[in-house]
């Protein structure tokens, strides 16, 4: 669980607990979450595209 550290004037910073150690200089938690969603979304798109091509080929081979 992330530890909350006071940053001043009621603002809290959350440590980069979700980011692997090697990437903490490049990403914070929000960036890492967006990166993860982009990578997973790309995989889902790729799998759907492959399935669409396979089913189309089964329907009418080219």
C-alpha positions as CSV (number, residue, x, y, z in Angstrom):
1,X,0.0,0.0,0.0
2,X,1.3,3.5,-0.8
3,X,2.3,5.7,2.0
4,X,0.9,9.2,2.0
5,X,3.4,11.9,2.6
6,X,2.3,15.5,3.2
7,X,3.5,17.8,0.3
8,X,2.1,21.0,1.8
9,X,-1.2,22.9,1.9
10,X,-3.4,19.8,2.0
11,X,-1.8,18.1,-1.0
12,X,-0.5,14.6,-0.6
13,X,2.0,12.8,-2.8
14,X,1.7,9.0,-3.3
15,X,4.9,7.0,-3.8
16,X,5.5,5.2,-7.1
17,X,4.6,1.9,-5.6
18,X,3.1,0.4,-8.8
19,X,6.1,1.3,-11.0
20,X,8.9,-1.3,-11.2
21,X,12.2,0.0,-9.7
22,X,14.0,0.2,-13.1
23,X,11.3,2.6,-14.5
24,X,10.7,4.9,-11.6
25,X,12.8,7.7,-13.1
26,X,10.6,7.7,-16.2
27,X,7.1,7.0,-14.9
28,X,4.9,7.9,-11.9
29,X,1.8,5.8,-11.0
30,X,-0.5,7.7,-13.4
31,X,1.9,7.3,-16.3
32,X,2.5,3.7,-15.5
33,X,-1.3,3.0,-15.4
34,X,-1.7,4.7,-18.8
35,X,1.2,2.7,-20.2
36,X,-0.3,-0.6,-18.9
37,X,-3.7,0.2,-20.4
38,X,-2.1,1.1,-23.8
39,X,-0.1,-2.1,-23.9
40,X,-3.1,-4.3,-22.9
41,X,-5.3,-2.5,-25.4
42,X,-2.8,-3.1,-28.1
43,X,-2.8,-6.8,-27.3
44,X,-6.6,-7.0,-27.4
45,X,-6.6,-5.2,-30.7
46,X,-4.0,-7.6,-32.1
47,X,-5.9,-10.7,-30.9
48,X,-9.3,-9.4,-32.3
49,X,-7.6,-8.6,-35.7
50,X,-6.1,-12.1,-35.9
51,X,-9.4,-13.8,-35.1
52,X,-11.2,-11.6,-37.6
53,X,-8.7,-12.6,-40.3
54,X,-8.9,-16.3,-39.4
55,X,-12.7,-16.3,-39.4
56,X,-12.8,-14.4,-42.7
57,X,-10.4,-16.8,-44.2
58,X,-12.5,-19.8,-43.0
59,X,-15.6,-18.1,-44.6
60,X,-13.9,-17.2,-47.9
61,X,-10.3,-18.2,-48.4
62,X,-8.2,-15.8,-50.4
